[in-house]
Amino acid sequence: IKPYAKCSDKESSDEYNGLLLSPNMDKLFEHGLISIDDEGKIMLSSKLDITIINNMKLSEIKKINVHEKNKIYLNYHRTNKFVK
């Protein structure tokens, strides 16, 4: 979640600094077009094309399992990567 180059030594090897996503979801996440709130709900960027939202059925995803320890890294992503 938090890029390796921005991590402390501890963060770079923290198992909670990562999410298992499909390749398409990972690419959207990496480019800040989606993020995940602390409850596991997908956040969609206003820059994300409606065709992609519909084709990937992003609005139908109810929740992604988020561990309490993922939240610090997800907050980093929402603050530094997510394009509102």
C-alpha positions as CSV (number, residue, x, y, z in Angstrom):
1,I,0.0,0.0,0.0
2,K,2.7,2.4,1.0
3,P,5.5,2.5,-1.6
4,Y,8.7,0.7,-0.6
5,A,10.7,3.9,-1.2
6,K,8.6,5.8,1.3
7,C,8.7,3.1,4.0
8,S,10.8,2.7,7.1
9,D,12.6,-0.6,7.5
10,K,9.7,-1.9,9.7
11,E,7.0,-0.8,7.2
12,S,8.8,-2.3,4.2
13,S,8.5,-5.8,5.7
14,D,5.1,-5.3,7.4
15,E,2.6,-7.9,6.1
16,Y,-0.2,-5.4,6.6
17,N,1.4,-3.0,4.1
18,G,-0.3,-4.8,1.2
19,L,-3.6,-6.0,-0.2
20,L,-4.4,-8.9,-2.4
21,L,-6.3,-7.4,-5.3
22,S,-7.0,-8.6,-8.8
23,P,-4.6,-7.2,-11.4
24,N,-7.1,-4.7,-12.7
25,M,-8.1,-3.5,-9.2
26,D,-4.4,-3.3,-8.3
27,K,-3.7,-1.1,-11.3
28,L,-6.5,1.3,-10.4
29,F,-5.3,1.3,-6.7
30,E,-1.7,2.0,-7.8
31,H,-2.8,5.0,-9.9
32,G,-5.0,6.4,-7.2
33,L,-8.3,5.9,-9.1
34,I,-9.7,3.8,-6.3
35,S,-8.9,3.6,-2.6
36,I,-10.5,1.8,0.4
37,D,-11.9,3.4,3.5
38,D,-11.3,2.0,7.0
39,E,-14.5,0.0,6.8
40,G,-13.4,-1.7,3.6
41,K,-15.7,0.3,1.2
42,I,-14.3,1.1,-2.2
43,M,-13.8,4.8,-2.9
44,L,-14.0,5.8,-6.5
45,S,-12.1,8.8,-7.9
46,S,-14.0,11.4,-9.8
47,K,-11.4,10.9,-12.6
48,L,-12.4,7.2,-13.0
49,D,-14.4,6.7,-16.3
50,I,-18.0,5.5,-15.8
51,T,-17.3,2.8,-18.4
52,I,-14.6,1.3,-16.2
53,I,-16.9,1.5,-13.2
54,N,-19.7,-0.3,-15.0
55,N,-17.5,-2.9,-16.8
56,M,-15.7,-3.8,-13.6
57,K,-18.9,-3.6,-11.6
58,L,-17.1,-1.5,-9.0
59,S,-20.3,0.0,-7.5
60,E,-21.4,-3.6,-6.7
61,I,-18.5,-4.4,-4.5
62,K,-19.9,-4.1,-1.0
63,K,-16.8,-4.5,1.2
64,I,-13.2,-5.6,1.2
65,N,-11.8,-7.2,4.3
66,V,-9.5,-4.7,6.1
67,H,-7.5,-5.7,9.1
68,E,-7.1,-3.1,11.8
69,K,-3.3,-3.0,11.0
70,N,-4.0,-2.2,7.3
71,K,-5.7,1.1,8.3
72,I,-2.5,3.2,8.8
73,Y,-1.3,2.2,5.3
74,L,-4.7,2.8,3.7
75,N,-4.8,6.2,5.3
76,Y,-1.4,6.9,3.7
77,H,-2.9,5.8,0.3
78,R,-6.0,8.0,0.7
79,T,-3.9,11.0,1.7
80,N,-1.0,10.7,-0.8
81,K,-2.2,8.6,-3.8
82,F,-6.0,8.8,-4.1
83,V,-7.3,11.2,-6.7
84,K,-10.5,12.6,-5.4
